[in-house]
């Protein structure tokens, strides 16, 4: 992408989020550190989407914790 192009953000629905993280909706909503969804309207019942890069970063943090825990247990 050219330097003057706007950044690319991809909004994904809950089905895509579940496919990325491998967890069901109830688990995702129960995680206090999970990225906040973007509400697509002003109503409480408006559709929501997540920023794909934020969801992917959350998964990377989980993997990093796994690596840290494995290194600690090996000592």
C-alpha positions, -999 to +999 in steps of 0.1 A: +000+000+000+012+035-007+022+057+022-007+082+015-033+054+014-055+052+045-049+023+068-069-009+060-092-020+088-114-051+084-145-055+105-156-090+112-187-106+127-190-129+156-189-160+134-155-149+120-143-141+154-152-175+167-134-191+137-102-171+145-101-178+182-116-212+183-140-204+211-178-200+214-196-167+217-202-171+255-165-176+262-155-146+240-179-123+258-167-135+292-131-125+286-123-092+302-093-086+280-110-094+247-112-065+223-143-044+225-167-047+195-175-017+173-212-009+175-227-001+140-255+021+153-267+040+183-292+015+195-284-010+222-295-037+197-274-025+168-251-049+151-215-052+163-183-061+145-147-065+157-115-051+142-098-082+128-063-071+137-073-066+173-087-101+175-056-115+159-034-096+184-054-110+213-047-146+200-010-137+197-009-126+233-024-159+243+003-177+224+030-156+240+016-164+275+018-201+265+054-197+255+063-179+287+045-205+309+063-233+291+097-217+296+089-212+333+078-248+338+109-261+321+132-245+347 
